[in-house]
Amino acid sequence: QVQLVESGGGLVQAGESLRLSCAASRSISSINAMGWYRQAPGKQRERELVAIMRTDGSTNYADSVKGRFTISTDNAKNTLYLQMNSLKPEDTAVYYCYSFYRGFNGWGQGTQVTVSS
């Protein structure tokens, strides 16, 4: 399995940027897919896919973040990133790093992102 540790969350104003990081316990190049989900306040059972990247380099983004968020990796550091620009109050959520490796889903502990208006 893969251990994931997120960092980089915080409190920002609308229009500002944040970069989330997710350190993986094994080589990212060996992981089938990695991505970011988020869970907004009051939606305890709903975790929304924000962005995902596969080993072939293909990516998918939620419509709500296209053009503002960018997912990327640094294979040398075994780290996944989510660059978030032009943040909006509706981006407020706990952001979770996700991995799919050898048939198993893995999750980080989550990092809070709060965007004030």
Salt bridges, closest charged atoms under 4 A:
GLU48 OE1 - ARG38 NE 2.75
ASP63 OD1 - LYS66 NZ 3.06
ASP91 OD1 - ARG38 NH1 3.00
ASP91 OD2 - ARG68 NH1 2.77
